[in-house]
Amino acid sequence: MIDAKNLTASELNTKIRESDADVIEIQNILGQRYIANASNGKKIKLFGTCGNNLGSFLDGSEIEVFGNVQDACANTMNDGKIILHGMCGDALGYGMRGGKIFVEKDCGSRCGIHMKATKTKQPLMIIGGVVQDFFGEYLSGGTLIVLNLQNEASCCGRYCGCGAHGGSIILRLSDLSQACHLTSQLKKVDDKKKAYIDQALNEYANDLHITLPKTMDFYEVIMQNKNPYERLYVEN
């Protein structure tokens, strides 16, 4: 166990790198940035509020956070898993190219932007609450899922999927009006995609120790490949 109280980000990360424990538990985190950057092969449990760039360039470690996280978590994440028992700020998973991110509650703006995939890596991000503007902007691969488990009036902010040309943006909607800010069209997920979602949600629920509704309706955002920024800056 590491007590992060009064430790700088550099001091904390040195302790993480030097630890050979099977599980590293860190208490009293209060805004330290860059925690576990580029880490691989470690299992880390964090208690408190993490600062910007938690798990940037993560390369195989598993990070579980019991608290909230600020901006740019999992920036350019390559592999591993991040489990957040709380909320997250803006730009979650920016440029993410592998691994999994499970968030129990809400996220800010520009989450999942520039996410990409390869033949061997298909990144996955699941948000239990709602997301704000520019969700999945420039998406080119991987899967983004928004569950809106509290049934808020809107599951996502403005400009969801702007510039997206690959991957999947999946929205759980109990009523189509919950996609009120969406300018793209929706289609109900097919059986193959539904099987993948069910498998992913089973892992999500197990990791977060929550029970999901037995019946959920999922819709996929249809990519607007022609003029994806229509009406974004000017009326046209």
Secondary structure, DSSP 4 states (H G I P E B T S, - for coil): -EE-TT--HHHHHHHHHH---SSEEEEEEES--STTTT--S-EEEEEEEB-TTTTTT-EEEEEEEES-B-TTTTTT--EEEEEESS-B-SSTTTT--SSEEEESS-B-SSTTTT----SS---EEEESS---TTTTTT-EEEEEEE--TT--S-SS-TTTTTT--EEEEEEE-SSGGGGTT--S-EEE--HHHHHHHHHHHHHHHHHHT----S---EEEEPP--SSTTTTTSS--
